[in-house]
Amino acid sequence: MSETQDRRAQDVGQDEAWAGNIKRTYDAYQDLELQLARRSLDHYARICVIAERVLSNGVNVDNIANLQAIAHRDIAIDSTWGPGPGEENID
């Protein structure tokens, strides 16, 4: 082989090495990005579950408060309009 051919072979080898290094670096960073994206999705899913529970609990507490208010209202109406102590119910 001539010196020029040796030099070209060496250049091609270096180019292939650089291409390999670039690809490995790209793959490593891409893997990091994919891991971060997966973690973000998992985190977002957990936040959504927590938010759903909070809303559900808020609705349940509101329903319980409304039922309690209705019970108090019924007691107040009965004591206001119902027969007094010792009186008979007229039905």
MIKOL-356280 format. One line per field, with one value per residue (C-alpha): residue number from 1; x, y, z. Coordinates in steps of 0.1 Angstrom, whole numbers, m for minus. Layout:
BEGIN
i NUM/...
X X/...
Y Y/...
Z Z/...
This chain:
BEGIN
i 1/2/3/4/5/6/7/8/9/10/11/12/13/14/15/16/17/18/19/20/21/22/23/24/25/26/27/28/29/30/31/32/33/34/35/36/37/38/39/40/41/42/43/44/45/46/47/48/49/50/51/52/53/54/55/56/57/58/59/60/61/62/63/64/65/66/67/68/69/70/71/72/73/74/75/76/77/78/79/80/81/82/83/84/85/86/87/88/89/90/91
X 0/11/14/m18/m38/m26/m35/m70/m75/m65/m88/m117/m109/m109/m142/m158/m145/m159/m192/m193/m185/m211/m237/m229/m230/m264/m278/m266/m283/m314/m316/m314/m342/m364/m359/m368/m398/m410/m405/m424/m453/m453/m452/m480/m501/m496/m506/m538/m547/m542/m562/m590/m591/m591/m620/m639/m633/m645/m677/m682/m677/m700/m727/m723/m726/m757/m773/m764/m779/m811/m813/m809/m835/m860/m855/m860/m892/m905/m899/m914/m945/m949/m970/m955/m947/m978/m999/m1013/m1006/m1037/m1039
Y 0/35/62/79/47/42/77/73/41/58/87/63/45/78/89/56/59/95/83/55/79/104/77/63/98/105/72/79/113/99/72/99/119/88/80/115/114/82/96/127/106/85/116/132/100/100/137/130/101/124/152/128/116/151/161/129/135/171/160/134/159/183/156/148/184/188/157/171/205/188/168/200/217/189/189/227/225/197/216/248/234/201/195/208/187/171/179/153/150/159/135
Z 0/m7/19/6/9/44/53/38/57/89/82/75/107/126/110/120/155/157/143/169/197/186/184/218/233/215/227/263/263/246/273/300/283/280/317/327/305/320/355/346/333/365/386/366/370/407/409/389/413/443/427/419/456/469/447/456/493/489/473/500/528/511/508/545/554/534/550/584/575/563/595/616/595/600/637/638/617/639/671/656/639/657/688/720/750/763/732/709/672/652/623
